[in-house]
Amino acid sequence: MWNELILTPRASLEEARELLEGLRDRGIVFGTDEAGRGALAGPVLAASVYLTGEQESKLLKMGLRDSKKLSARKREKLVLAMQDMGVKYAVSSGSIERIEQDNILVASLWTMGKSAKKLAAELGQDPVCVIVDGTERINRLKFPQWTLIGADNLIPAVSAASVLAKVMRDQLMTRYAKKYPLYDFAQNKGYPTQAHMDMIAQAGMCPIHRPYFCQKIIALNRGINAID
């Protein structure tokens, strides 16, 4: 399908950008990524993004990169800029129930696939490729995929997806903090800080906690404390 293009799982920045241009010669390209995979509470969110060349250039000049390498303020500024530019994107959520049923990896991939399908439907055009951060392919996705390690720092559309997913999920967890104030979700965003784990041990889980993951992490934490 890709003719002379060989979509390797690892690439330098120069190689990744060269392959991206080769894909763009064939049609539109989406980047997709998730946020919340390592959390004890809350859904996993995923975004898929389509960037024009002009949008990509402007966002890179603003410092677009992997969301984990940006401050919360910088991420929020980039999302506002994307919205002002009219960047096309779709965000989807994977519920606690799906995470418990399928496991977090499968649920994350399912959610990324859901966002890619949603974006294609909104654009009325299928992508020639969906670029996925990491090594795992999205199951049952009809669009061609390129799994690329570090894509969130190599491919601008994936960087944008990582930023959007992170900002949208952080906003959601901040709203949950008002409903479940014991757990300080506004600060920890559902991730396993010591204070968060201690509160679960003391007060139990709330409805947005992930039971299997909570029990596993807390058991491990107790084991480490016992050794200490």
N, CA and C of each residue as an Amber inpcrd file, in Angstrom:
protein
   684
   0.8210000  -1.2080000   0.0000000   0.0000000   0.0000000   0.0000000
   0.8530000   1.2560000   0.0000000   1.9910000   1.2060000   0.7310000
   2.7740000   2.4280000   0.8940000   3.7990000   2.6210000  -0.2000000
   3.8250000   1.7210000  -1.1980000   4.8060000   1.8080000  -2.2660000
   6.2100000   1.8320000  -1.6720000   6.9720000   2.9340000  -1.8840000
   8.3500000   2.9690000  -1.4220000   8.4760000   3.3560000   0.0430000
   7.3750000   3.7640000   0.6840000   7.4560000   4.1800000   2.0810000
   7.5990000   2.9680000   3.0030000   8.5680000   3.0310000   3.8720000
   8.7410000   2.0030000   4.9040000   8.5370000   2.6930000   6.2460000
   7.4080000   2.4050000   6.8900000   7.0360000   3.0870000   8.1260000
   7.6300000   2.3460000   9.3190000   8.8150000   2.7430000   9.7070000
   9.5470000   2.0610000  10.7640000   8.9840000   2.4070000  12.1360000
   9.0990000   1.5060000  13.1210000   8.6060000   1.7860000  14.4710000
   9.4810000   2.7730000  15.2390000  10.7070000   2.9780000  14.7770000
  11.6110000   3.9530000  15.3890000  12.1600000   4.8540000  14.2990000
  12.2750000   6.1300000  14.5870000  12.8000000   7.0640000  13.5980000
  13.3620000   8.2870000  14.2990000  14.3620000   8.8960000  13.6740000
  14.8520000  10.1900000  14.1440000  13.8400000  11.2530000  13.7450000
  14.0210000  12.4630000  14.2670000  13.1180000  13.5450000  13.9130000
  13.1130000  13.7790000  12.4030000  14.2800000  13.7800000  11.7970000
  14.3720000  14.0220000  10.3550000  13.6860000  12.9110000   9.5670000
  13.9250000  11.6670000   9.9660000  13.2980000  10.5380000   9.2800000
  11.7870000  10.5740000   9.4240000  11.3120000  10.8820000  10.6400000
   9.8670000  10.9220000  10.8820000   9.2040000  11.9870000  10.0280000
   9.8020000  13.1740000   9.9560000   9.2140000  14.2620000   9.1760000
   9.2360000  13.9350000   7.6760000  10.2890000  13.2560000   7.2250000
  10.3590000  12.8610000   5.8120000   9.2600000  11.8560000   5.4720000
   9.0530000  10.8800000   6.3460000   7.9880000   9.9020000   6.1320000
   6.6150000  10.5660000   6.1970000   6.4690000  11.5320000   7.1040000
   5.2010000  12.2490000   7.2000000   4.8810000  12.9680000   5.8970000
   5.8540000  13.6080000   5.3100000   5.6220000  14.2980000   4.0350000
   5.2540000  13.3090000   2.9340000   5.8710000  12.1350000   2.9730000
   5.5170000  11.1130000   2.0000000   4.0690000  10.6670000   2.1430000
   3.6020000  10.5420000   3.3590000   2.2070000  10.1920000   3.6010000
   1.2700000  11.2950000   3.1320000   1.6520000  12.5340000   3.4030000
   0.8030000  13.6630000   3.0180000   0.6360000  13.7830000   1.5110000
   1.6020000  13.2900000   0.7650000   1.4630000  13.2870000  -0.6870000
   0.3180000  12.3950000  -1.1410000  -0.1050000  11.4890000  -0.2560000
  -1.1460000  10.5130000  -0.5980000  -2.5260000  10.8910000  -0.0410000
  -2.5750000  11.8190000   0.8890000  -3.8640000  12.2070000   1.4660000
  -3.6970000  12.8190000   2.8380000  -4.7870000  12.9050000   3.5810000
  -4.7220000  13.5090000   4.9080000  -4.2320000  12.4920000   5.9370000
  -3.5780000  13.0050000   6.9600000  -2.9660000  12.1670000   7.9910000
  -3.4660000  12.6270000   9.3550000  -3.8330000  11.6700000  10.2090000
  -4.2320000  11.9680000  11.5790000  -3.1210000  11.5600000  12.5380000
  -3.0160000  12.2860000  13.6360000  -2.2080000  11.8510000  14.7660000
  -3.1480000  11.5570000  15.9260000  -2.8490000  10.5380000  16.7110000
  -3.7060000  10.2080000  17.8540000  -2.8650000   9.8520000  19.0730000
  -3.3840000  10.2100000  20.2500000  -2.7160000   9.8820000  21.5110000
  -3.7470000   9.9250000  22.6320000  -3.3460000   9.4210000  23.8040000
  -4.2660000   9.3430000  24.9480000  -3.6940000  10.0270000  26.1630000
  -4.5540000  10.2350000  27.1570000  -4.1400000  10.7410000  28.4710000
  -4.9180000   9.9970000  29.5450000  -4.2360000   9.6980000  30.6350000
  -4.8990000   9.0400000  31.7580000  -4.6370000   7.5610000  31.8790000
  -3.7110000   7.0470000  31.0990000  -3.4730000   5.6030000  31.1260000
  -2.9670000   5.1250000  32.4880000  -2.1500000   5.9300000  33.1590000
  -1.5710000   5.4910000  34.4290000  -2.3150000   5.9520000  35.6650000
  -3.5110000   6.4690000  35.4910000  -4.2580000   7.0190000  36.6280000
  -4.9860000   5.9340000  37.4160000  -5.2970000   6.2520000  38.6770000
  -6.1090000   5.3810000  39.5200000  -7.5940000   5.7070000  39.4080000
  -7.8930000   6.8880000  38.8690000  -9.2860000   7.3370000  38.8140000
  -9.5410000   8.0980000  37.5210000 -10.8050000   8.0740000  37.1140000
 -11.2160000   8.8150000  35.9390000 -11.0770000   8.0080000  34.6660000
 -11.7470000   8.4470000  33.6120000 -11.6690000   7.7580000  32.3270000
 -10.3290000   8.0070000  31.6530000 -10.0540000   7.2530000  30.6100000
  -8.9520000   7.5690000  29.7110000  -9.5430000   8.3920000  28.5640000
  -8.8640000   9.4700000  28.1830000  -9.3060000  10.3050000  27.0720000
  -8.3050000  10.2090000  25.9280000  -8.8170000  10.2480000  24.7180000
  -7.9540000  10.2250000  23.5400000  -8.3920000  11.3100000  22.5740000
  -7.4230000  11.8260000  21.8290000  -7.7110000  12.8130000  20.7940000
  -7.0750000  12.3630000  19.4880000  -7.7380000  12.6950000  18.3920000
  -7.1600000  12.5570000  17.0570000  -7.1780000  13.9320000  16.4130000
  -6.1080000  14.2530000  15.6880000  -5.9220000  15.6020000  15.1600000
  -5.4760000  15.5470000  13.7040000  -6.0330000  16.4660000  12.9210000
  -5.5470000  16.7050000  11.5590000  -5.0290000  18.1330000  11.5010000
  -3.7680000  18.3040000  11.1120000  -3.1680000  19.6260000  10.9900000
  -2.8450000  19.9400000   9.5380000  -3.1780000  21.1470000   9.1140000
  -2.6860000  21.6280000   7.8300000  -1.2200000  22.0220000   8.0120000
  -0.5180000  22.1990000   6.9060000   0.8730000  22.6130000   6.9940000
   1.0400000  23.9430000   7.7030000   0.1390000  24.8790000   7.4270000
   0.2130000  26.1930000   8.0500000  -0.0350000  26.1100000   9.5570000
  -1.0290000  25.3180000   9.9530000  -1.3150000  25.1530000  11.3770000
  -0.1400000  24.5060000  12.0950000   0.4270000  23.4990000  11.4620000
   1.5700000  22.8120000  12.0540000   2.7280000  23.7760000  12.2750000
   3.0300000  24.5840000  11.2770000   4.1300000  25.5310000  11.3760000
   3.9130000  26.5220000  12.5170000   2.7050000  27.0570000  12.6290000
   2.4000000  28.0250000  13.6810000   2.5110000  27.3950000  15.0590000
   2.0010000  26.1780000  15.2090000   2.0310000  25.5200000  16.5200000
   3.4530000  25.1420000  16.9250000   4.2610000  24.7250000  15.9630000
   5.6500000  24.4060000  16.2780000   6.4000000  25.6570000  16.7380000
   6.1080000  26.7860000  16.1140000   6.7410000  28.0440000  16.5380000
   6.3150000  28.4310000  17.9510000   5.1210000  27.9870000  18.3490000
   4.6350000  28.2530000  19.7060000   5.2030000  27.2690000  20.7320000
   5.9430000  26.2690000  20.2600000   6.5580000  25.3130000  21.1840000
   5.8410000  23.9960000  21.3130000   4.9920000  23.6460000  20.3360000
   4.2770000  22.3680000  20.3930000   5.2510000  21.2060000  20.4690000
   4.9860000  20.3160000  21.4230000   5.7680000  19.0850000  21.5840000
   4.9610000  18.1300000  22.4550000   5.5580000  17.0380000  22.8490000
   4.9230000  16.0640000  23.7380000   4.3640000  16.7850000  24.9710000
   3.1070000  16.5130000  25.3080000   2.4440000  17.2150000  26.4130000
   3.1810000  17.0600000  27.7340000   3.8600000  15.9270000  27.9240000
   4.5580000  15.6790000  29.1870000   5.7490000  16.6240000  29.3780000
   6.2020000  17.2430000  28.3070000   7.3490000  18.1480000  28.3680000
   6.9260000  19.6110000  28.4330000   5.6330000  19.8460000  28.6200000
   5.0890000  21.1980000  28.6680000   4.4210000  21.4590000  30.0120000
   4.4130000  22.6980000  30.4390000   3.6930000  23.0670000  31.6500000
   2.1930000  23.0760000  31.3710000   1.4020000  23.0270000  32.4300000
  -0.0530000  23.0700000  32.2730000  -0.4750000  24.3570000  31.5680000
   0.1500000  25.4580000  31.9300000  -0.1900000  26.7460000  31.3110000
   0.1190000  26.7330000  29.8180000   1.2530000  26.1530000  29.4360000
   1.6370000  26.0940000  28.0210000   0.6800000  25.2000000  27.2420000
   0.2990000  24.0830000  27.8380000  -0.6590000  23.1920000  27.1670000
  -1.9830000  23.9040000  26.9200000  -2.4630000  24.6050000  27.9210000
  -3.7400000  25.3130000  27.7780000  -3.6530000  26.4000000  26.7120000
  -2.5250000  27.0830000  26.6430000  -2.3230000  28.1120000  25.6270000
  -2.3410000  27.5050000  24.2280000  -1.7240000  26.3420000  24.0800000
  -1.7020000  25.6660000  22.7810000  -3.0990000  25.2130000  22.3640000
  -3.8840000  24.7130000  23.3090000  -5.2520000  24.2970000  22.9750000
  -6.0780000  25.4920000  22.5100000  -5.9520000  26.6150000  23.1980000
  -6.6730000  27.8190000  22.7740000  -6.2370000  28.2470000  21.3750000
  -4.9390000  28.1420000  21.1010000  -4.4340000  28.4930000  19.7710000
  -5.0000000  27.5510000  18.7110000  -5.0530000  26.2470000  19.0010000
  -5.6290000  25.2850000  18.0560000  -7.0850000  25.6200000  17.7520000
  -7.8120000  25.9600000  18.7890000  -9.2210000  26.2940000  18.6070000
  -9.3780000  27.5680000  17.7920000  -8.5300000  28.5640000  18.0430000
  -8.5710000  29.8160000  17.2840000  -8.2170000  29.5900000  15.8140000
  -7.3120000  28.6560000  15.5590000  -6.8900000  28.3580000  14.1820000
  -7.8960000  27.4930000  13.4350000  -8.8420000  26.9340000  14.1620000
  -9.7940000  26.0260000  13.5280000  -9.2320000  24.6490000  13.2540000
  -8.2660000  24.2150000  14.0720000  -7.7070000  22.8690000  13.9200000
  -8.8270000  21.8450000  14.0730000  -8.8220000  20.8550000  13.1940000
  -9.8230000  19.7980000  13.2300000  -9.3580000  18.6770000  14.1620000
 -10.1820000  18.3860000  15.1630000  -9.8310000  17.3260000  16.0980000
 -11.1030000  16.6960000  16.6670000 -10.9380000  15.5220000  17.2300000
 -12.0400000  14.8320000  17.9130000 -11.4880000  14.2080000  19.1780000
 -12.2660000  14.2950000  20.2500000 -11.8800000  13.7340000  21.5490000
 -12.9000000  12.6830000  21.9480000 -12.4210000  11.5480000  22.4490000
 -13.3090000  10.4740000  22.9030000 -12.8760000   9.9940000  24.2810000
 -13.8050000   9.3460000  24.9760000 -13.5650000   8.9020000  26.3470000
 -13.7580000   7.3930000  26.4640000 -12.8860000   6.7590000  27.2510000
 -13.0340000   5.3530000  27.5960000 -13.4370000   5.2580000  29.0610000
 -14.5730000   4.6910000  29.3240000 -15.1620000   4.7090000  30.6670000
 -14.4190000   3.8060000  31.6560000 -14.7190000   4.0050000  32.9290000
 -14.1940000   3.1290000  33.9740000 -14.5990000   1.6860000  33.7010000
 -15.8510000   1.5020000  33.2840000 -16.3630000   0.1540000  33.0120000
 -15.5680000  -0.5160000  31.8990000 -15.2430000   0.2300000  30.8590000
 -14.4650000  -0.3490000  29.7550000 -13.0470000  -0.6620000  30.2100000
 -12.4600000   0.2070000  31.0020000 -11.1090000  -0.0440000  31.5250000
 -11.0920000  -1.3150000  32.3610000 -12.1060000  -1.4750000  33.2260000
 -12.1890000  -2.6710000  34.0660000 -12.4270000  -3.9250000  33.2340000
 -13.2340000  -3.7890000  32.1970000 -13.5930000  -4.9360000  31.3670000
 -12.4430000  -5.3790000  30.4690000 -11.7660000  -4.4170000  29.8370000
 -10.7990000  -4.7400000  28.7820000  -9.3470000  -4.6540000  29.2170000
  -9.0310000  -3.9590000  30.2600000  -7.7250000  -3.5350000  30.7680000
  -7.3700000  -2.1880000  30.1430000  -6.4630000  -1.4660000  30.7820000
  -6.2160000  -0.0770000  30.4110000  -5.5750000   0.0470000  29.0360000
  -4.6990000  -0.8790000  28.6510000  -4.0720000  -0.7950000  27.3320000
  -5.1120000  -0.9230000  26.2260000  -5.9350000  -1.9590000  26.3130000
  -6.9640000  -2.1870000  25.2840000  -7.9540000  -1.0250000  25.2680000
  -8.3340000  -0.5560000  26.4570000  -9.2810000   0.5550000  26.5260000
  -8.6840000   1.8280000  25.9210000  -7.3960000   2.0590000  26.1480000
  -6.7360000   3.2440000  25.5900000  -6.7170000   3.1850000  24.0670000
  -6.3600000   2.0320000  23.5230000  -6.3200000   1.8740000  22.0670000
  -7.7110000   2.0000000  21.4720000  -8.6970000   1.4040000  22.1360000
 -10.0860000   1.5110000  21.6650000 -10.5220000   2.9670000  21.6220000
 -10.1500000   3.7270000  22.6460000 -10.5460000   5.1330000  22.7180000
  -9.8540000   5.9540000  21.6320000  -8.5830000   5.6560000  21.3520000
  -7.8950000   6.3390000  20.2580000  -8.5590000   6.0360000  18.9180000
  -8.9130000   4.7670000  18.7200000  -9.5980000   4.4050000  17.4920000
 -10.9380000   5.0980000  17.3550000 -11.6560000   5.1990000  18.4700000
 -12.9540000   5.8780000  18.4710000 -12.7930000   7.3430000  18.0600000
 -11.7530000   8.0000000  18.5670000 -11.5460000   9.4110000  18.2180000
 -11.1590000   9.5700000  16.7500000 -10.3790000   8.6280000  16.2160000
 -10.0000000   8.6940000  14.8010000 -11.2180000   8.5160000  13.8900000
 -12.0750000   7.5730000  14.2370000 -13.3010000   7.3650000  13.4540000
 -14.2110000   8.5850000  13.5210000 -14.2830000   9.1850000  14.7030000
 -15.1150000  10.3750000  14.8940000 -14.6030000  11.5370000  14.0490000
 -13.2800000  11.7240000  14.0240000 -12.7020000  12.8080000  13.2360000
 -12.9240000  12.5830000  11.7480000 -12.7500000  11.3550000  11.2710000
 -12.9870000  11.0600000   9.8590000 -14.4330000  11.3440000   9.4780000
 -15.3570000  10.9920000  10.3630000 -16.7820000  11.2440000  10.0980000
 -17.0620000  12.7430000  10.0320000 -16.4340000  13.5060000  10.9330000
 -16.6620000  14.9540000  10.9470000 -16.0700000  15.6260000   9.7180000
 -14.9280000  15.1160000   9.2440000 -14.2980000  15.6820000   8.0570000
 -14.9400000  15.1850000   6.7650000 -15.6310000  14.0410000   6.8640000
 -16.1960000  13.4320000   5.6620000 -15.1350000  12.8660000   4.7500000
 -13.9940000  12.4980000   5.3440000 -12.8730000  11.9800000   4.5560000
 -12.0310000  11.0550000   5.4140000 -11.6990000   9.8930000   4.8850000
 -10.8580000   8.9510000   5.6150000  -9.3920000   9.3580000   5.5020000
  -8.6190000   9.1620000   6.5590000  -7.1870000   9.4680000   6.4870000
  -6.4320000   8.4050000   5.7020000  -5.3580000   8.8010000   5.0710000
  -4.4980000   7.8300000   4.4110000  -3.7060000   7.0500000   5.4500000
  -3.5630000   7.6510000   6.6470000  -2.8550000   6.9760000   7.7330000
  -3.2050000   7.6290000   9.0580000  -3.2690000   6.8190000  10.1150000
  -3.3740000   7.3120000  11.4930000  -2.0520000   6.9870000  12.1750000
  -1.3850000   8.0120000  12.6830000  -0.1070000   7.8110000  13.3640000
  -0.3740000   7.6430000  14.8490000   0.0610000   6.5090000  15.3920000
  -0.2300000   6.1300000  16.7750000   1.0560000   6.1620000  17.5860000
   1.0280000   6.8680000  18.7020000   2.2020000   6.9070000  19.5720000
   2.3950000   5.5530000  20.2460000   3.5900000   4.9890000  20.1380000
   3.8750000   3.7180000  20.7970000   4.0650000   2.5800000  19.8170000
   3.9210000   1.3640000  20.3230000   4.1670000   0.1620000  19.5170000
   2.9130000  -0.6450000  19.2210000   1.8150000  -0.3500000  19.9130000
   0.6090000  -1.1580000  19.7980000  -0.3590000  -0.5930000  18.7520000
  -0.8400000  -1.4620000  17.8840000  -1.8020000  -1.0600000  16.8710000
  -3.2140000  -1.0390000  17.4610000  -4.0510000  -0.1910000  16.8770000
  -5.4510000  -0.1080000  17.2730000  -6.2150000  -1.2280000  16.5780000
  -6.8500000  -2.0710000  17.3590000  -7.5670000  -3.2160000  16.8110000
  -8.8250000  -2.7750000  16.0630000  -9.0820000  -3.4070000  14.9480000
 -10.3030000  -3.2040000  14.1690000 -10.4750000  -1.7700000  13.6620000
  -9.3810000  -1.1010000  13.4150000  -9.4400000   0.2300000  12.8040000
  -9.2410000   0.0620000  11.3030000 -10.1770000   0.5470000  10.5290000
 -10.1270000   0.3120000   9.0770000  -9.0720000   1.1620000   8.3800000
  -8.5850000   2.2030000   9.0460000  -7.5970000   3.0660000   8.4190000
  -6.1910000   2.4870000   8.5940000  -5.3080000   2.6800000   7.6040000
  -3.9070000   2.2740000   7.7890000  -3.2970000   2.9850000   8.9930000
  -2.3650000   2.2970000   9.6590000  -1.7590000   2.8470000  10.8680000
  -0.2350000   2.8340000  10.7700000   0.3620000   3.7910000  11.4300000
   1.8050000   3.8170000  11.6150000   2.0540000   3.9370000  13.1080000
   2.5150000   2.8670000  13.7420000   2.8750000   2.9180000  15.1560000
   4.3320000   3.3720000  15.2410000   4.5490000   4.4400000  15.9970000
   5.8720000   5.0570000  16.0480000   6.2210000   5.3910000  17.4930000
   7.3100000   4.8330000  17.9720000   7.7710000   5.1170000  19.3260000
   8.2050000   6.5810000  19.4170000   7.6660000   7.2900000  20.3990000
   8.0030000   8.6940000  20.5660000   7.3210000   9.6090000  19.5770000
   6.2430000   9.1420000  18.9570000   5.5410000   9.9650000  17.9630000
   5.0230000  11.2610000  18.5600000   4.7280000  11.2490000  19.8680000
   4.2150000  12.4720000  20.5030000   5.2560000  13.5830000  20.5650000
   6.5240000  13.2460000  20.2760000   7.5580000  14.2790000  20.2220000
   8.1860000  14.3920000  18.8400000   7.7030000  13.5680000  17.8900000
   8.2620000  13.5510000  16.5330000   7.2930000  14.0640000  15.4800000
   6.0070000  13.7870000  15.6780000   4.9810000  14.1170000  14.6900000
   4.0620000  15.1830000  15.2800000   4.0050000  16.3740000  14.7130000
   3.2180000  17.4560000  15.3130000   1.7520000  17.1190000  15.5690000
   1.1030000  16.3790000  14.6750000  -0.3060000  16.0380000  14.8990000
  -0.4740000  15.1430000  16.1190000   0.5020000  14.2810000  16.3790000
   0.4440000  13.4290000  17.5730000   0.7320000  14.2700000  18.8190000
   1.6840000  15.1940000  18.7140000   1.9350000  16.1210000  19.8220000
   0.6680000  16.8900000  20.1620000  -0.0130000  17.3880000  19.1320000
  -1.2520000  18.1410000  19.3450000  -2.3140000  17.2650000  20.0000000
  -2.3930000  16.0060000  19.5710000  -3.3630000  15.0800000  20.1690000
  -3.0390000  14.8310000  21.6320000  -1.7480000  14.6990000  21.9550000
  -1.3640000  14.4670000  23.3490000  -1.7080000  15.6690000  24.2160000
  -1.5210000  16.8680000  23.6860000  -1.8350000  18.0880000  24.4260000
  -3.3400000  18.2150000  24.6370000  -4.1060000  18.0100000  23.5800000
  -5.5620000  18.1100000  23.6900000  -6.1170000  17.0950000  24.6830000
  -5.6790000  15.8500000  24.5770000  -6.1830000  14.8110000  25.4750000
  -5.8410000  15.1420000  26.9260000  -4.6280000  15.6150000  27.1530000
  -4.1930000  15.9470000  28.5140000  -4.9970000  17.1080000  29.0870000
  -5.1570000  18.1760000  28.3160000  -5.8820000  19.3450000  28.8090000
  -7.3520000  19.0120000  29.0690000  -7.9860000  18.3070000  28.1320000
  -9.3930000  17.9580000  28.3000000  -9.5920000  17.0460000  29.5140000
  -8.6720000  16.1120000  29.7100000  -8.8150000  15.2100000  30.8590000
  -8.5560000  15.9480000  32.1700000  -7.5670000  16.8270000  32.1870000
  -7.3030000  17.6020000  33.4050000  -8.5130000  18.4490000  33.7880000
  -9.1570000  19.0420000  32.7980000 -10.3560000  19.8440000  33.0620000
 -11.4740000  18.9740000  33.6370000 -11.6150000  17.7660000  33.0880000
 -12.6320000  16.8440000  33.5820000 -12.3590000  16.4490000  35.0290000
 -11.0960000  16.1340000  35.3430000 -10.7570000  15.7210000  36.7030000
 -10.9090000  16.8750000  37.6950000 -10.6920000  18.0920000  37.2410000
 -10.9180000  19.2510000  38.1050000 -12.3990000  19.3940000  38.4400000
 -13.2600000  19.0890000  37.4830000 -14.7060000  19.1110000  37.7620000
 -15.0800000  17.9880000  38.7200000 -14.4750000  16.8270000  38.5580000
 -14.7430000  15.7170000  39.4800000 -14.3020000  16.0580000  40.9070000
 -13.2890000  16.9190000  41.0330000 -12.7960000  17.2850000  42.3650000
 -13.8770000  17.9390000  43.2110000 -14.7800000  18.6420000  42.5720000
 -15.8740000  19.2920000  43.3050000 -16.8890000  18.2660000  43.8100000
 -17.0250000  17.1820000  43.0660000 -17.9760000  16.1400000  43.4420000
 -17.3930000  15.1800000  44.4750000 -16.0830000  14.9370000  44.3940000
 -15.4100000  14.0080000  45.3020000 -14.2060000  14.7190000  45.9350000
 -14.4450000  15.6580000  46.8500000 -13.3710000  16.5220000  47.3600000
 -12.3030000  15.8060000  48.1900000 -12.5900000  14.6420000  48.7260000
 -11.6220000  13.9550000  49.5750000 -10.3190000  13.6280000  48.8460000
 -10.3940000  13.4130000  47.5460000  -9.2750000  12.8060000  46.8220000
  -8.3590000  13.8060000  46.1200000  -8.6760000  15.0780000  46.1930000
  -7.8110000  16.1340000  45.6430000  -7.5270000  15.9300000  44.1480000
  -8.5820000  15.5770000  43.3960000  -8.4120000  15.3390000  41.9660000
  -7.9610000  16.5790000  41.1990000  -8.2400000  17.7610000  41.7370000
  -7.8080000  18.9950000  41.0560000  -6.2880000  19.0630000  40.9780000
  -5.6050000  18.4540000  41.9670000  -4.1490000  18.4650000  41.9810000
  -3.5520000  17.2100000  41.3560000  -4.0380000  16.0310000  41.7670000
  -3.3860000  14.7970000  41.2940000  -3.9540000  14.2680000  39.9890000
  -5.1050000  14.7950000  39.5650000  -5.7650000  14.3950000  38.3110000
  -6.0300000  12.8860000  38.2370000  -6.1110000  12.2560000  39.4290000
  -6.4070000  10.8280000  39.4820000  -5.1850000   9.9450000  39.5180000
  -3.9990000  10.5140000  39.4320000  -2.7640000   9.7140000  39.4090000
  -2.3590000   9.2880000  40.8270000  -1.5170000   8.2600000  40.9330000
  -1.2250000   7.6640000  42.2410000  -0.1710000   8.4000000  43.0500000
  -0.4910000   9.5890000  43.5570000   0.3710000  10.2370000  44.5390000
   0.2250000   9.5010000  45.8730000   1.1770000   9.7280000  46.7610000
   1.1100000   9.0650000  48.0670000  -0.1410000   9.4880000  48.8250000
  -0.4410000  10.7980000  48.7760000  -1.6280000  11.2920000  49.4790000
  -2.9020000  10.6780000  48.9150000  -2.9450000  10.4990000  47.6090000
  -4.1220000   9.8970000  46.9700000  -4.2800000   8.4450000  47.4150000
  -3.1920000   7.6890000  47.3990000  -3.2680000   6.2870000  47.8170000
  -3.6290000   6.1570000  49.2910000  -3.0960000   7.0470000  50.0940000
  -3.4230000   7.0180000  51.5270000  -4.9070000   7.2900000  51.7550000
  -5.4720000   8.2100000  50.9840000  -6.8880000   8.5360000  51.1490000
  -7.7760000   7.3660000  50.7090000  -7.3870000   6.6680000  49.6480000
  -8.1520000   5.4890000  49.2300000  -8.1100000   4.4280000  50.3300000
  -6.9190000   4.2280000  50.9160000  -6.7830000   3.2420000  51.9960000
  -7.6320000   3.6230000  53.2060000  -7.7550000   4.9120000  53.4460000
  -8.4900000   5.3920000  54.6140000 -10.0030000   5.4410000  54.3730000
 -10.4160000   5.9870000  53.2260000 -11.8450000   6.2470000  52.9770000
 -12.4640000   5.3260000  51.9450000 -11.6500000   4.4970000  51.2810000
 -12.1770000   3.6440000  50.2230000 -12.2280000   4.3890000  48.8910000
 -12.7340000   3.6970000  47.8920000 -12.7940000   4.2680000  46.5470000
 -14.1040000   5.0040000  46.3170000 -14.0640000   5.9740000  45.4190000
 -15.2820000   6.6590000  44.9830000 -15.7120000   6.0760000  43.6370000
 -16.8660000   6.4540000  43.1130000 -17.3660000   5.8330000  41.8770000
 -16.4860000   5.9970000  40.6490000 -15.5570000   6.9610000  40.6310000
 -14.7230000   7.1010000  39.4270000 -13.3530000   6.4500000  39.5890000
 -13.1130000   5.7610000  40.6930000 -11.8620000   5.0180000  40.8300000
 -11.9120000   3.7480000  39.9800000 -10.7440000   3.2880000  39.5760000
 -10.6030000   2.0560000  38.7990000 -10.2720000   0.9280000  39.7730000
 -11.2380000   0.0960000  40.1390000 -11.0480000  -0.8600000  41.2310000
  -9.8410000  -1.7790000  41.0750000  -9.6830000  -2.3950000  39.9100000
  -8.5820000  -3.3580000  39.7500000  -7.2370000  -2.6720000  39.9110000
  -7.0660000  -1.5450000  39.2360000  -5.7910000  -0.8390000  39.2790000
  -5.5230000  -0.2840000  40.6730000  -6.5490000   0.2320000  41.3330000
  -6.3850000   0.7590000  42.6910000  -5.9030000  -0.3310000  43.6400000
  -6.5560000  -1.4710000  43.5840000  -6.1980000  -2.5710000  44.4770000
  -4.7630000  -3.0490000  44.2230000  -4.3810000  -3.0910000  42.9670000
  -3.0390000  -3.5500000  42.6030000  -1.9720000  -2.5750000  43.0880000
  -2.1800000  -1.2840000  42.8230000  -1.2000000  -0.2760000  43.2060000
  -1.0990000  -0.1410000  44.7210000  -2.2340000  -0.1560000  45.3930000
  -2.2210000  -0.0020000  46.8510000  -1.5740000  -1.2190000  47.5220000
  -1.8270000  -2.4090000  46.9920000  -1.1790000  -3.6110000  47.5330000
   0.3340000  -3.5210000  47.3670000   0.7760000  -3.0410000  46.1890000
   2.2070000  -2.8760000  45.9550000   2.7820000  -1.8360000  46.8940000
   2.0700000  -0.7380000  47.0840000   2.5320000   0.3280000  47.9720000
   2.6660000  -0.1720000  49.4150000   1.7040000  -0.9930000  49.8590000
   1.7720000  -1.5420000  51.2090000   2.9750000  -2.4550000  51.3630000
   3.2580000  -3.2290000  50.3010000   4.4160000  -4.1190000  50.3340000
   5.7190000  -3.3580000  50.4520000   5.8120000  -2.2420000  49.7130000
   7.0330000  -1.4140000  49.7970000   7.1780000  -0.8070000  51.1820000
   6.0660000  -0.3160000  51.7430000   6.1090000   0.2750000  53.0800000
   6.4990000  -0.7600000  54.1360000   6.0080000  -1.9920000  53.9440000
   6.3400000  -3.0500000  54.9060000   7.8360000  -3.3550000  54.8770000
   8.4100000  -3.3360000  53.6600000   9.8610000  -3.5830000  53.5290000
  10.6440000  -2.4540000  54.1790000  10.1620000  -1.2030000  53.9440000
  10.8470000  -0.0460000  54.5310000  10.8010000  -0.1210000  56.0610000
